[in-house]
């Protein structure tokens, strides 16, 4: 999406840049959290 000229053309530069920033922050936050499944099956079995 970051390289898509069509997105920037149709949605606008500001929206596209903001959307990408929000989604990158969401992904970084998601990667920091250990789920209950991971705690139960990965951490307790090692």
mmCIF entry with sequence, helices, sheets and N, C-alpha, C, O atoms, coordinates in Angstrom:
data_MODEL
# 
_entry.id   MODEL 
# 
_entity.id                         1 
_entity.type                       polymer 
_entity.pdbx_number_of_molecules   1 
# 
_entity_poly.entity_id                      1 
_entity_poly.type                           'polypeptide(L)' 
_entity_poly.nstd_linkage                   no 
_entity_poly.nstd_monomer                   no 
_entity_poly.pdbx_seq_one_letter_code       
;(UNK)(UNK)(UNK)(UNK)(UNK)(UNK)(UNK)(UNK)(UNK)(UNK)(UNK)(UNK)(UNK)(UNK)(UNK)(UNK)
(UNK)(UNK)(UNK)(UNK)(UNK)(UNK)(UNK)(UNK)(UNK)(UNK)(UNK)(UNK)(UNK)(UNK)(UNK)(UNK)
(UNK)(UNK)(UNK)(UNK)(UNK)(UNK)(UNK)(UNK)(UNK)(UNK)(UNK)(UNK)(UNK)(UNK)
;
_entity_poly.pdbx_seq_one_letter_code_can   XXXXXXXXXXXXXXXXXXXXXXXXXXXXXXXXXXXXXXXXXXXXXX 
_entity_poly.pdbx_strand_id                 A 
# 
loop_
_entity_poly_seq.entity_id 
_entity_poly_seq.num 
_entity_poly_seq.mon_id 
_entity_poly_seq.hetero 
1 1  UNK n 
1 2  UNK n 
1 3  UNK n 
1 4  UNK n 
1 5  UNK n 
1 6  UNK n 
1 7  UNK n 
1 8  UNK n 
1 9  UNK n 
1 10 UNK n 
1 11 UNK n 
1 12 UNK n 
1 13 UNK n 
1 14 UNK n 
1 15 UNK n 
1 16 UNK n 
1 17 UNK n 
1 18 UNK n 
1 19 UNK n 
1 20 UNK n 
1 21 UNK n 
1 22 UNK n 
1 23 UNK n 
1 24 UNK n 
1 25 UNK n 
1 26 UNK n 
1 27 UNK n 
1 28 UNK n 
1 29 UNK n 
1 30 UNK n 
1 31 UNK n 
1 32 UNK n 
1 33 UNK n 
1 34 UNK n 
1 35 UNK n 
1 36 UNK n 
1 37 UNK n 
1 38 UNK n 
1 39 UNK n 
1 40 UNK n 
1 41 UNK n 
1 42 UNK n 
1 43 UNK n 
1 44 UNK n 
1 45 UNK n 
1 46 UNK n 
# 
_struct_asym.id          A 
_struct_asym.entity_id   1 
# 
loop_
_struct_conf.conf_type_id 
_struct_conf.id 
_struct_conf.pdbx_PDB_helix_id 
_struct_conf.beg_label_comp_id 
_struct_conf.beg_label_asym_id 
_struct_conf.beg_label_seq_id 
_struct_conf.pdbx_beg_PDB_ins_code 
_struct_conf.end_label_comp_id 
_struct_conf.end_label_asym_id 
_struct_conf.end_label_seq_id 
_struct_conf.pdbx_end_PDB_ins_code 
_struct_conf.beg_auth_comp_id 
_struct_conf.beg_auth_asym_id 
_struct_conf.beg_auth_seq_id 
_struct_conf.end_auth_comp_id 
_struct_conf.end_auth_asym_id 
_struct_conf.end_auth_seq_id 
_struct_conf.pdbx_PDB_helix_class 
_struct_conf.details 
_struct_conf.pdbx_PDB_helix_length 
HELX_P HELX_P1 AA1 UNK A 5  ? UNK A 11 ? UNK A 5  UNK A 11 1 ? 7  
HELX_P HELX_P2 AA2 UNK A 13 ? UNK A 32 ? UNK A 13 UNK A 32 1 ? 20 
HELX_P HELX_P3 AA3 UNK A 36 ? UNK A 38 ? UNK A 36 UNK A 38 1 ? 3  
HELX_P HELX_P4 AA4 UNK A 39 ? UNK A 43 ? UNK A 39 UNK A 43 3 ? 5  
# 
_struct_conf_type.id          HELX_P 
_struct_conf_type.criteria    ? 
_struct_conf_type.reference   ? 
# 
loop_
_atom_site.group_PDB 
_atom_site.id 
_atom_site.type_symbol 
_atom_site.label_atom_id 
_atom_site.label_alt_id 
_atom_site.label_comp_id 
_atom_site.label_asym_id 
_atom_site.label_entity_id 
_atom_site.label_seq_id 
_atom_site.pdbx_PDB_ins_code 
_atom_site.Cartn_x 
_atom_site.Cartn_y 
_atom_site.Cartn_z 
_atom_site.occupancy 
_atom_site.B_iso_or_equiv 
_atom_site.pdbx_formal_charge 
_atom_site.auth_seq_id 
_atom_site.auth_comp_id 
_atom_site.auth_asym_id 
_atom_site.auth_atom_id 
_atom_site.pdbx_PDB_model_num 
ATOM 1   N N  . UNK A 1 1  ? 0.825  -1.188  0.000  1.00 0.00 ? 1  UNK A N  1 
ATOM 2   C CA . UNK A 1 1  ? 0.000  0.000   0.000  1.00 0.00 ? 1  UNK A CA 1 
ATOM 3   C C  . UNK A 1 1  ? 0.874  1.258   0.000  1.00 0.00 ? 1  UNK A C  1 
ATOM 4   O O  . UNK A 1 1  ? 0.522  2.267   -0.612 1.00 0.00 ? 1  UNK A O  1 
ATOM 5   N N  . UNK A 1 2  ? 1.983  1.191   0.672  1.00 0.00 ? 2  UNK A N  1 
ATOM 6   C CA . UNK A 1 2  ? 2.856  2.361   0.757  1.00 0.00 ? 2  UNK A CA 1 
ATOM 7   C C  . UNK A 1 2  ? 3.396  2.771   -0.612 1.00 0.00 ? 2  UNK A C  1 
ATOM 8   O O  . UNK A 1 2  ? 3.630  3.952   -0.868 1.00 0.00 ? 2  UNK A O  1 
ATOM 9   N N  . UNK A 1 3  ? 3.590  1.790   -1.483 1.00 0.00 ? 3  UNK A N  1 
ATOM 10  C CA . UNK A 1 3  ? 4.123  2.085   -2.815 1.00 0.00 ? 3  UNK A CA 1 
ATOM 11  C C  . UNK A 1 3  ? 3.036  2.291   -3.857 1.00 0.00 ? 3  UNK A C  1 
ATOM 12  O O  . UNK A 1 3  ? 3.346  2.548   -5.020 1.00 0.00 ? 3  UNK A O  1 
ATOM 13  N N  . UNK A 1 4  ? 1.776  2.184   -3.473 1.00 0.00 ? 4  UNK A N  1 
ATOM 14  C CA . UNK A 1 4  ? 0.677  2.242   -4.431 1.00 0.00 ? 4  UNK A CA 1 
ATOM 15  C C  . UNK A 1 4  ? 0.323  3.686   -4.799 1.00 0.00 ? 4  UNK A C  1 
ATOM 16  O O  . UNK A 1 4  ? -0.147 4.462   -3.966 1.00 0.00 ? 4  UNK A O  1 
ATOM 17  N N  . UNK A 1 5  ? 0.556  4.013   -6.036 1.00 0.00 ? 5  UNK A N  1 
ATOM 18  C CA . UNK A 1 5  ? 0.185  5.338   -6.530 1.00 0.00 ? 5  UNK A CA 1 
ATOM 19  C C  . UNK A 1 5  ? -1.334 5.487   -6.585 1.00 0.00 ? 5  UNK A C  1 
ATOM 20  O O  . UNK A 1 5  ? -1.866 6.579   -6.383 1.00 0.00 ? 5  UNK A O  1 
ATOM 21  N N  . UNK A 1 6  ? -2.027 4.384   -6.861 1.00 0.00 ? 6  UNK A N  1 
ATOM 22  C CA . UNK A 1 6  ? -3.493 4.422   -6.942 1.00 0.00 ? 6  UNK A CA 1 
ATOM 23  C C  . UNK A 1 6  ? -4.103 4.786   -5.582 1.00 0.00 ? 6  UNK A C  1 
ATOM 24  O O  . UNK A 1 6  ? -5.034 5.588   -5.518 1.00 0.00 ? 6  UNK A O  1 
ATOM 25  N N  . UNK A 1 7  ? -3.586 4.204   -4.504 1.00 0.00 ? 7  UNK A N  1 
ATOM 26  C CA . UNK A 1 7  ? -4.101 4.531   -3.167 1.00 0.00 ? 7  UNK A CA 1 
ATOM 27  C C  . UNK A 1 7  ? -3.910 6.016   -2.874 1.00 0.00 ? 7  UNK A C  1 
ATOM 28  O O  . UNK A 1 7  ? -4.822 6.692   -2.397 1.00 0.00 ? 7  UNK A O  1 
ATOM 29  N N  . UNK A 1 8  ? -2.742 6.496   -3.161 1.00 0.00 ? 8  UNK A N  1 
ATOM 30  C CA . UNK A 1 8  ? -2.459 7.906   -2.879 1.00 0.00 ? 8  UNK A CA 1 
ATOM 31  C C  . UNK A 1 8  ? -3.314 8.822   -3.758 1.00 0.00 ? 8  UNK A C  1 
ATOM 32  O O  . UNK A 1 8  ? -3.738 9.893   -3.325 1.00 0.00 ? 8  UNK A O  1 
ATOM 33  N N  . UNK A 1 9  ? -3.557 8.396   -4.974 1.00 0.00 ? 9  UNK A N  1 
ATOM 34  C CA . UNK A 1 9  ? -4.372 9.205   -5.876 1.00 0.00 ? 9  UNK A CA 1 
ATOM 35  C C  . UNK A 1 9  ? -5.829 9.244   -5.435 1.00 0.00 ? 9  UNK A C  1 
ATOM 36  O O  . UNK A 1 9  ? -6.432 10.316  -5.380 1.00 0.00 ? 9  UNK A O  1 
ATOM 37  N N  . UNK A 1 10 ? -6.400 8.082   -5.120 1.00 0.00 ? 10 UNK A N  1 
ATOM 38  C CA . UNK A 1 10 ? -7.827 8.007   -4.805 1.00 0.00 ? 10 UNK A CA 1 
ATOM 39  C C  . UNK A 1 10 ? -8.149 8.363   -3.361 1.00 0.00 ? 10 UNK A C  1 
ATOM 40  O O  . UNK A 1 10 ? -9.186 8.968   -3.088 1.00 0.00 ? 10 UNK A O  1 
ATOM 41  N N  . UNK A 1 11 ? -7.272 7.992   -2.436 1.00 0.00 ? 11 UNK A N  1 
ATOM 42  C CA . UNK A 1 11 ? -7.544 8.246   -1.017 1.00 0.00 ? 11 UNK A CA 1 
ATOM 43  C C  . UNK A 1 11 ? -6.880 9.515   -0.501 1.00 0.00 ? 11 UNK A C  1 
ATOM 44  O O  . UNK A 1 11 ? -7.293 10.065  0.520  1.00 0.00 ? 11 UNK A O  1 
ATOM 45  N N  . UNK A 1 12 ? -5.871 9.973   -1.191 1.00 0.00 ? 12 UNK A N  1 
ATOM 46  C CA . UNK A 1 12 ? -5.152 11.178  -0.782 1.00 0.00 ? 12 UNK A CA 1 
ATOM 47  C C  . UNK A 1 12 ? -3.878 10.835  -0.031 1.00 0.00 ? 12 UNK A C  1 
ATOM 48  O O  . UNK A 1 12 ? -3.779 9.801   0.631  1.00 0.00 ? 12 UNK A O  1 
ATOM 49  N N  . UNK A 1 13 ? -2.929 11.710  -0.149 1.00 0.00 ? 13 UNK A N  1 
ATOM 50  C CA . UNK A 1 13 ? -1.620 11.523  0.473  1.00 0.00 ? 13 UNK A CA 1 
ATOM 51  C C  . UNK A 1 13 ? -1.727 11.472  1.992  1.00 0.00 ? 13 UNK A C  1 
ATOM 52  O O  . UNK A 1 13 ? -1.153 10.584  2.622  1.00 0.00 ? 13 UNK A O  1 
ATOM 53  N N  . UNK A 1 14 ? -2.453 12.409  2.583  1.00 0.00 ? 14 UNK A N  1 
ATOM 54  C CA . UNK A 1 14 ? -2.552 12.481  4.051  1.00 0.00 ? 14 UNK A CA 1 
ATOM 55  C C  . UNK A 1 14 ? -3.221 11.237  4.626  1.00 0.00 ? 14 UNK A C  1 
ATOM 56  O O  . UNK A 1 14 ? -2.745 10.677  5.613  1.00 0.00 ? 14 UNK A O  1 
ATOM 57  N N  . UNK A 1 15 ? -4.330 10.800  4.011  1.00 0.00 ? 15 UNK A N  1 
ATOM 58  C CA . UNK A 1 15 ? -5.023 9.622   4.520  1.00 0.00 ? 15 UNK A CA 1 
ATOM 59  C C  . UNK A 1 15 ? -4.150 8.381   4.405  1.00 0.00 ? 15 UNK A C  1 
ATOM 60  O O  . UNK A 1 15 ? -4.039 7.607   5.356  1.00 0.00 ? 15 UNK A O  1 
ATOM 61  N N  . UNK A 1 16 ? -3.528 8.187   3.239  1.00 0.00 ? 16 UNK A N  1 
ATOM 62  C CA . UNK A 1 16 ? -2.702 7.003   3.022  1.00 0.00 ? 16 UNK A CA 1 
ATOM 63  C C  . UNK A 1 16 ? -1.541 6.957   4.000  1.00 0.00 ? 16 UNK A C  1 
ATOM 64  O O  . UNK A 1 16 ? -1.264 5.909   4.584  1.00 0.00 ? 16 UNK A O  1 
ATOM 65  N N  . UNK A 1 17 ? -0.868 8.066   4.181  1.00 0.00 ? 17 UNK A N  1 
ATOM 66  C CA . UNK A 1 17 ? 0.258  8.126   5.115  1.00 0.00 ? 17 UNK A CA 1 
ATOM 67  C C  . UNK A 1 17 ? -0.200 7.857   6.547  1.00 0.00 ? 17 UNK A C  1 
ATOM 68  O O  . UNK A 1 17 ? 0.452  7.110   7.277  1.00 0.00 ? 17 UNK A O  1 
ATOM 69  N N  . UNK A 1 18 ? -1.298 8.451   6.944  1.00 0.00 ? 18 UNK A N  1 
ATOM 70  C CA . UNK A 1 18 ? -1.838 8.237   8.292  1.00 0.00 ? 18 UNK A CA 1 
ATOM 71  C C  . UNK A 1 18 ? -2.281 6.806   8.509  1.00 0.00 ? 18 UNK A C  1 
ATOM 72  O O  . UNK A 1 18 ? -2.012 6.227   9.562  1.00 0.00 ? 18 UNK A O  1 
ATOM 73  N N  . UNK A 1 19 ? -2.955 6.227   7.533  1.00 0.00 ? 19 UNK A N  1 
ATOM 74  C CA . UNK A 1 19 ? -3.434 4.854   7.636  1.00 0.00 ? 19 UNK A CA 1 
ATOM 75  C C  . UNK A 1 19 ? -2.261 3.887   7.793  1.00 0.00 ? 19 UNK A C  1 
ATOM 76  O O  . UNK A 1 19 ? -2.301 2.979   8.624  1.00 0.00 ? 19 UNK A O  1 
ATOM 77  N N  . UNK A 1 20 ? -1.237 4.086   7.000  1.00 0.00 ? 20 UNK A N  1 
ATOM 78  C CA . UNK A 1 20 ? -0.051 3.225   7.083  1.00 0.00 ? 20 UNK A CA 1 
ATOM 79  C C  . UNK A 1 20 ? 0.605  3.351   8.449  1.00 0.00 ? 20 UNK A C  1 
ATOM 80  O O  . UNK A 1 20 ? 1.017  2.346   9.028  1.00 0.00 ? 20 UNK A O  1 
ATOM 81  N N  . UNK A 1 21 ? 0.709  4.552   8.970  1.00 0.00 ? 21 UNK A N  1 
ATOM 82  C CA . UNK A 1 21 ? 1.317  4.766   10.288 1.00 0.00 ? 21 UNK A CA 1 
ATOM 83  C C  . UNK A 1 21 ? 0.510  4.067   11.381 1.00 0.00 ? 21 UNK A C  1 
ATOM 84  O O  . UNK A 1 21 ? 1.086  3.442   12.272 1.00 0.00 ? 21 UNK A O  1 
ATOM 85  N N  . UNK A 1 22 ? -0.808 4.166   11.319 1.00 0.00 ? 22 UNK A N  1 
ATOM 86  C CA . UNK A 1 22 ? -1.660 3.520   12.324 1.00 0.00 ? 22 UNK A CA 1 
ATOM 87  C C  . UNK A 1 22 ? -1.509 2.006   12.256 1.00 0.00 ? 22 UNK A C  1 
ATOM 88  O O  . UNK A 1 22 ? -1.383 1.353   13.291 1.00 0.00 ? 22 UNK A O  1 
ATOM 89  N N  . UNK A 1 23 ? -1.520 1.444   11.060 1.00 0.00 ? 23 UNK A N  1 
ATOM 90  C CA . UNK A 1 23 ? -1.405 -0.004  10.910 1.00 0.00 ? 23 UNK A CA 1 
ATOM 91  C C  . UNK A 1 23 ? -0.028 -0.504  11.334 1.00 0.00 ? 23 UNK A C  1 
ATOM 92  O O  . UNK A 1 23 ? 0.077  -1.600  11.885 1.00 0.00 ? 23 UNK A O  1 
ATOM 93  N N  . UNK A 1 24 ? 1.019  0.263   11.096 1.00 0.00 ? 24 UNK A N  1 
ATOM 94  C CA . UNK A 1 24 ? 2.349  -0.129  11.552 1.00 0.00 ? 24 UNK A CA 1 
ATOM 95  C C  . UNK A 1 24 ? 2.415  -0.118  13.084 1.00 0.00 ? 24 UNK A C  1 
ATOM 96  O O  . UNK A 1 24 ? 3.032  -0.998  13.685 1.00 0.00 ? 24 UNK A O  1 
ATOM 97  N N  . UNK A 1 25 ? 1.782  0.873   13.713 1.00 0.00 ? 25 UNK A N  1 
ATOM 98  C CA . UNK A 1 25 ? 1.725  0.925   15.178 1.00 0.00 ? 25 UNK A CA 1 
ATOM 99  C C  . UNK A 1 25 ? 0.909  -0.238  15.728 1.00 0.00 ? 25 UNK A C  1 
ATOM 100 O O  . UNK A 1 25 ? 1.287  -0.829  16.740 1.00 0.00 ? 25 UNK A O  1 
ATOM 101 N N  . UNK A 1 26 ? -0.203 -0.575  15.079 1.00 0.00 ? 26 UNK A N  1 
ATOM 102 C CA . UNK A 1 26 ? -1.010 -1.730  15.489 1.00 0.00 ? 26 UNK A CA 1 
ATOM 103 C C  . UNK A 1 26 ? -0.186 -3.013  15.441 1.00 0.00 ? 26 UNK A C  1 
ATOM 104 O O  . UNK A 1 26 ? -0.233 -3.816  16.373 1.00 0.00 ? 26 UNK A O  1 
ATOM 105 N N  . UNK A 1 27 ? 0.557  -3.208  14.373 1.00 0.00 ? 27 UNK A N  1 
ATOM 106 C CA . UNK A 1 27 ? 1.363  -4.410  14.220 1.00 0.00 ? 27 UNK A CA 1 
ATOM 107 C C  . UNK A 1 27 ? 2.460  -4.477  15.286 1.00 0.00 ? 27 UNK A C  1 
ATOM 108 O O  . UNK A 1 27 ? 2.704  -5.539  15.859 1.00 0.00 ? 27 UNK A O  1 
ATOM 109 N N  . UNK A 1 28 ? 3.113  -3.361  15.549 1.00 0.00 ? 28 UNK A N  1 
ATOM 110 C CA . UNK A 1 28 ? 4.160  -3.335  16.574 1.00 0.00 ? 28 UNK A CA 1 
ATOM 111 C C  . UNK A 1 28 ? 3.573  -3.666  17.944 1.00 0.00 ? 28 UNK A C  1 
ATOM 112 O O  . UNK A 1 28 ? 4.191  -4.395  18.720 1.00 0.00 ? 28 UNK A O  1 
ATOM 113 N N  . UNK A 1 29 ? 2.391  -3.138  18.247 1.00 0.00 ? 29 UNK A N  1 
ATOM 114 C CA . UNK A 1 29 ? 1.721  -3.431  19.516 1.00 0.00 ? 29 UNK A CA 1 
ATOM 115 C C  . UNK A 1 29 ? 1.345  -4.902  19.600 1.00 0.00 ? 29 UNK A C  1 
ATOM 116 O O  . UNK A 1 29 ? 1.526  -5.531  20.643 1.00 0.00 ? 29 UNK A O  1 
ATOM 117 N N  . UNK A 1 30 ? 0.828  -5.452  18.520 1.00 0.00 ? 30 UNK A N  1 
ATOM 118 C CA . UNK A 1 30 ? 0.437  -6.864  18.468 1.00 0.00 ? 30 UNK A CA 1 
ATOM 119 C C  . UNK A 1 30 ? 1.634  -7.775  18.716 1.00 0.00 ? 30 UNK A C  1 
ATOM 120 O O  . UNK A 1 30 ? 1.516  -8.785  19.410 1.00 0.00 ? 30 UNK A O  1 
ATOM 121 N N  . UNK A 1 31 ? 2.779  -7.421  18.153 1.00 0.00 ? 31 UNK A N  1 
ATOM 122 C CA . UNK A 1 31 ? 3.973  -8.248  18.304 1.00 0.00 ? 31 UNK A CA 1 
ATOM 123 C C  . UNK A 1 31 ? 4.525  -8.227  19.722 1.00 0.00 ? 31 UNK A C  1 
ATOM 124 O O  . UNK A 1 31 ? 5.252  -9.143  20.107 1.00 0.00 ? 31 UNK A O  1 
ATOM 125 N N  . UNK A 1 32 ? 4.196  -7.194  20.516 1.00 0.00 ? 32 UNK A N  1 
ATOM 126 C CA . UNK A 1 32 ? 4.694  -7.092  21.895 1.00 0.00 ? 32 UNK A CA 1 
ATOM 127 C C  . UNK A 1 32 ? 3.878  -7.921  22.881 1.00 0.00 ? 32 UNK A C  1 
ATOM 128 O O  . UNK A 1 32 ? 4.346  -8.183  23.989 1.00 0.00 ? 32 UNK A O  1 
ATOM 129 N N  . UNK A 1 33 ? 2.678  -8.336  22.509 1.00 0.00 ? 33 UNK A N  1 
ATOM 130 C CA . UNK A 1 33 ? 1.780  -9.035  23.427 1.00 0.00 ? 33 UNK A CA 1 
ATOM 131 C C  . UNK A 1 33 ? 1.938  -10.542 23.283 1.00 0.00 ? 33 UNK A C  1 
ATOM 132 O O  . UNK A 1 33 ? 1.989  -11.074 22.174 1.00 0.00 ? 33 UNK A O  1 
ATOM 133 N N  . UNK A 1 34 ? 2.014  -11.213 24.413 1.00 0.00 ? 34 UNK A N  1 
ATOM 134 C CA . UNK A 1 34 ? 2.044  -12.673 24.421 1.00 0.00 ? 34 UNK A CA 1 
ATOM 135 C C  . UNK A 1 34 ? 0.631  -13.146 24.723 1.00 0.00 ? 34 UNK A C  1 
ATOM 136 O O  . UNK A 1 34 ? 0.061  -12.797 25.756 1.00 0.00 ? 34 UNK A O  1 
ATOM 137 N N  . UNK A 1 35 ? 0.076  -13.928 23.835 1.00 0.00 ? 35 UNK A N  1 
ATOM 138 C CA . UNK A 1 35 ? -1.305 -14.392 24.003 1.00 0.00 ? 35 UNK A CA 1 
ATOM 139 C C  . UNK A 1 35 ? -1.385 -15.465 25.087 1.00 0.00 ? 35 UNK A C  1 
ATOM 140 O O  . UNK A 1 35 ? -0.368 -16.030 25.490 1.00 0.00 ? 35 UNK A O  1 
ATOM 141 N N  . UNK A 1 36 ? -2.594 -15.736 25.549 1.00 0.00 ? 36 UNK A N  1 
ATOM 142 C CA . UNK A 1 36 ? -2.782 -16.775 26.559 1.00 0.00 ? 36 UNK A CA 1 
ATOM 143 C C  . UNK A 1 36 ? -2.374 -18.139 26.004 1.00 0.00 ? 36 UNK A C  1 
ATOM 144 O O  . UNK A 1 36 ? -1.830 -18.964 26.737 1.00 0.00 ? 36 UNK A O  1 
ATOM 145 N N  . UNK A 1 37 ? -2.632 -18.384 24.714 1.00 0.00 ? 37 UNK A N  1 
ATOM 146 C CA . UNK A 1 37 ? -2.216 -19.639 24.094 1.00 0.00 ? 37 UNK A CA 1 
ATOM 147 C C  . UNK A 1 37 ? -0.701 -19.772 24.119 1.00 0.00 ? 37 UNK A C  1 
ATOM 148 O O  . UNK A 1 37 ? -0.177 -20.836 24.447 1.00 0.00 ? 37 UNK A O  1 
ATOM 149 N N  . UNK A 1 38 ? 0.002  -18.706 23.778 1.00 0.00 ? 38 UNK A N  1 
ATOM 150 C CA . UNK A 1 38 ? 1.467  -18.743 23.788 1.00 0.00 ? 38 UNK A CA 1 
ATOM 151 C C  . UNK A 1 38 ? 2.001  -18.998 25.194 1.00 0.00 ? 38 UNK A C  1 
ATOM 152 O O  . UNK A 1 38 ? 2.930  -19.785 25.375 1.00 0.00 ? 38 UNK A O  1 
ATOM 153 N N  . UNK A 1 39 ? 1.419  -18.335 26.184 1.00 0.00 ? 39 UNK A N  1 
ATOM 154 C CA . UNK A 1 39 ? 1.846  -18.570 27.569 1.00 0.00 ? 39 UNK A CA 1 
ATOM 155 C C  . UNK A 1 39 ? 1.639  -20.021 27.962 1.00 0.00 ? 39 UNK A C  1 
ATOM 156 O O  . UNK A 1 39 ? 2.538  -20.650 28.519 1.00 0.00 ? 39 UNK A O  1 
ATOM 157 N N  . UNK A 1 40 ? 0.480  -20.545 27.681 1.00 0.00 ? 40 UNK A N  1 
ATOM 158 C CA . UNK A 1 40 ? 0.149  -21.903 28.108 1.00 0.00 ? 40 UNK A CA 1 
ATOM 159 C C  . UNK A 1 40 ? 0.952  -22.961 27.362 1.00 0.00 ? 40 UNK A C  1 
ATOM 160 O O  . UNK A 1 40 ? 1.522  -23.852 27.992 1.00 0.00 ? 40 UNK A O  1 
ATOM 161 N N  . UNK A 1 41 ? 1.008  -22.883 26.058 1.00 0.00 ? 41 UNK A N  1 
ATOM 162 C CA . UNK A 1 41 ? 1.596  -23.959 25.273 1.00 0.00 ? 41 UNK A CA 1 
ATOM 163 C C  . UNK A 1 41 ? 3.073  -23.793 24.955 1.00 0.00 ? 41 UNK A C  1 
ATOM 164 O O  . UNK A 1 41 ? 3.763  -24.785 24.721 1.00 0.00 ? 41 UNK A O  1 
ATOM 165 N N  . UNK A 1 42 ? 3.569  -22.577 24.942 1.00 0.00 ? 42 UNK A N  1 
ATOM 166 C CA . UNK A 1 42 ? 4.964  -22.388 24.582 1.00 0.00 ? 42 UNK A CA 1 
ATOM 167 C C  . UNK A 1 42 ? 5.854  -22.142 25.803 1.00 0.00 ? 42 UNK A C  1 
ATOM 168 O O  . UNK A 1 42 ? 6.909  -22.762 25.938 1.00 0.00 ? 42 UNK A O  1 
ATOM 169 N N  . UNK A 1 43 ? 5.440  -21.259 26.669 1.00 0.00 ? 43 UNK A N  1 
ATOM 170 C CA . UNK A 1 43 ? 6.289  -20.914 27.812 1.00 0.00 ? 43 UNK A CA 1 
ATOM 171 C C  . UNK A 1 43 ? 6.297  -22.004 28.877 1.00 0.00 ? 43 UNK A C  1 
ATOM 172 O O  . UNK A 1 43 ? 7.332  -22.246 29.499 1.00 0.00 ? 43 UNK A O  1 
ATOM 173 N N  . UNK A 1 44 ? 5.170  -22.661 29.096 1.00 0.00 ? 44 UNK A N  1 
ATOM 174 C CA . UNK A 1 44 ? 5.096  -23.650 30.158 1.00 0.00 ? 44 UNK A CA 1 
ATOM 175 C C  . UNK A 1 44 ? 5.621  -25.023 29.748 1.00 0.00 ? 44 UNK A C  1 
ATOM 176 O O  . UNK A 1 44 ? 5.846  -25.877 30.605 1.00 0.00 ? 44 UNK A O  1 
ATOM 177 N N  . UNK A 1 45 ? 5.816  -25.245 28.464 1.00 0.00 ? 45 UNK A N  1 
ATOM 178 C CA . UNK A 1 45 ? 6.298  -26.543 28.019 1.00 0.00 ? 45 UNK A CA 1 
ATOM 179 C C  . UNK A 1 45 ? 7.803  -26.557 27.732 1.00 0.00 ? 45 UNK A C  1 
ATOM 180 O O  . UNK A 1 45 ? 8.363  -27.605 27.411 1.00 0.00 ? 45 UNK A O  1 
ATOM 181 N N  . UNK A 1 46 ? 8.436  -25.433 27.844 1.00 0.00 ? 46 UNK A N  1 
ATOM 182 C CA . UNK A 1 46 ? 9.881  -25.362 27.553 1.00 0.00 ? 46 UNK A CA 1 
ATOM 183 C C  . UNK A 1 46 ? 10.667 -25.642 28.808 1.00 0.00 ? 46 UNK A C  1 
ATOM 184 O O  . UNK A 1 46 ? 11.898 -25.631 28.781 1.00 0.00 ? 46 UNK A O  1 
# 
